[in-house]
């Protein structure tokens, strides 16, 4: 059926939209999550598409900065934190072992925010299932042995992140930056082909040229 050619009925009306909000996070779960984050030596944030749906970008940025956390996104959440941000590592989940996976290899805690299992199999970031997960979403996680949830924070995502940020009065500064080498390696790979003029064009050259003319709020659509 081709909906583009169908005419809308004269009596058509928009469907009602529920405006009921999600509840605030349970303070006990916030405290448990805080305890894990503070004890962790190599925590890593994974942001999924739920952060985009919840318009959690600003709350996510403040949370990441307050706790000084490296952040990777799924492909569906790409852009929720600017690639220019010093804590941003890039996207994860498409290839078997990309640059961002090295941070998850070393991680002793995964802070999963708005992630859902249909975005990618968590075996890619937690192959032996030994890394505990803080699951922050507005619904419970799907059961998976590679996604062992230690703490569930089930509530409105921005409100949960704001509660965690406000509960940490002083900014944490981490001396060992997991994302620093990853950002450097990604930059070097892009830079290597950025001036290559051979035909067909290399992906690195295409990405570099596009980025030079794009604003932060621009969107690129690409087919595989």
N, C-alpha and C positions, 0 to 999 in steps of 0.2 A: 504494500500500500504506500502510495506517495503522498505524504501529508502536506508537502509543499504546494500541491495543486488543489488540495481540498479547500473549500470555502468554510469559514467558521459560521455556525448557526447564528441567526440574528439575535436569539435569546441567550446566547452563551454568556456566562459570567465566570469570573475567576473563582477558583476553589478557595474556601476559607483557610487561612493560615493560623495555626496555633501559636500564640505568643507566650505561652507558659514557659518560664525559664527553668533551668536546672537548679537543684538545691546547692547550697554551699558545701564545701568539703568538711568531712568529720575531723574536728581538731585532733582526735587521737591518731588518725591516719596521717595527718600532716606532721605530727610529732614523730611518728615512726619513720616516715620518709626522711625527715630532717636528720634523724639519728644515723640512718644509713648513709646519707650524702656526706655528712660530716666525718664519719668514720672511714669512708672510702678514700683510697689513695689515687685511683685512676677511674673516676666516674666518666661516663660518656652519655650524651643525650642523643636519642633517636626521635626525630620529629616526623610524625606521619600526617596523612591527609586530614585527620580529625582536627589538627591545629588550624588548617585552612578553613574548614567549614565553620569552626568556632570563632574565626577572626581573632586568633590568639597571638598574632605576630608581635604586638607591642609587649604583652605580658611575657611572652617567651623570651624576647630580647632582654628585658629587665632581669628575668630569672637567670638566664645564662651569664649575664654580666655580674650579677650579685655573687654567684657561686663560682665564677670563672670556669665555666664548663665548655669542653669541646662539643660541637654539635654537628651531626650528620642528618640529612633528611632522606626520606624516600623520594622516588621520582615524582610521586603525586603531591608531595609537599615542597618541592623545590621552589625557592624564592620566599619561603616564610621568614627566613633570615637572609639578609643580603650576603652574597658571596664575598663582598668586600669587608664584611665584619671579621675581625681577627680571630674569633672563636669558631667561625664556620669552616667545616672540612669539605663540604660537597655532598654529593648524593651517594647512596649505598643501596645494594640489593639487586642490581641488574646482572653484573658479572659475578663470577664465582669468588674472586678475591681481588678487589680493587684497592686503590690507595687507602680509602677510608677504613677498610677492614683491618688495617694494621693497628688502628686505635682500639677497635673492638677486641683484637687479639690480646692486647695488654690490659684491657678494662677489667676492673673488679666489681663494677656495678653498671648496669644499663638503666638509664632513666628514660622510659618509653612514654612519649607524650603524643596522644592522638594516633597511635599506630594501630593498624588492624592487619591480621594475618594474611588477608587477600592481597596486600601490597607486595609482600615477598615472604618466602619461607625463612623464619628466624634461625634456621640451621646455618644460614650464611654468616650470622654474627655471633652465634652461640653454639658452635658445633657439638660440644660435649654437654651442653645444658648446665654448665657449672657456674655461670655468672647470674647472680640474682637480678631480678627486674623490679623496678618501681613502675607500676602501670598507672598512668594518669590519663583518664578519659571520662566520658560521661556514661559509659557502660562497661560491664565486666569484660575481661579478656576472654578470648577463645583458648581452650585447653590445648597445650602443645608442650612436649617434653623439652623443647629447646627455648621455651619461653616461661621459665619458672618464676612466677610472681611472688615476691617477698612481701610487698605492700601494695594494696590497691587504694588509689585515691579516686573515688568515683564521684564526680560532680562536674559542674561547669568548668571547662578547661582553663579559661583565663582567670576565673576566681581561684582555682586551686593553685595556679602558678603565682598569683598575687599573694596568696596566703603564705606560700613557702618563702617568697622573696621578703615579705614583711617580717617573717619570723627570724630572719637572719639579719640582725641590725648592722653588722660590719661586713664589708665585702671580703670575700675569700680571695687570696692571691695564690695560685698554684705555681710552684717553681718549675715543675717539669711539664712542658706543654706538648701534649700528644699531637695537637693539630699543627704545630709549627712546621715540622718536617713534611707533613702531608701537604700543606699549602705550598711549601717550597717545591716539592716534587711535582705537584700539579702544574705550577707556574713554569717550571723548567721544561716540562713536556710540551706545554702549549707554545712556549717561546721557541722551542727547537724548530717547529714547523711554521711559525707565524710569518716568516718572510719568504717561505718557499713559493716560487712562482711556477712550479711545474704544472702540467695538465694531465689528467684531471687534478683539480685542486685537492690538497690535503685537508682533512677535517680541522686540523689546528689552524690553518690559514683562514678557513671560512669562519671559525669561531672568533678568531682575533679580529677580523675585519668587521664582523657583526657587532661585537662588543664595543668597538670604538665609536659606533654611531648610535648605540642604544642608550636610553635612559633607564634608571632603576625600575620604573614601573612599566616598561615595555614588555611585550610578550612575543615570543617566537613560536610558531607552529611548524613542526617538522615531521615528515612521514618517514617511516623506517624503510 
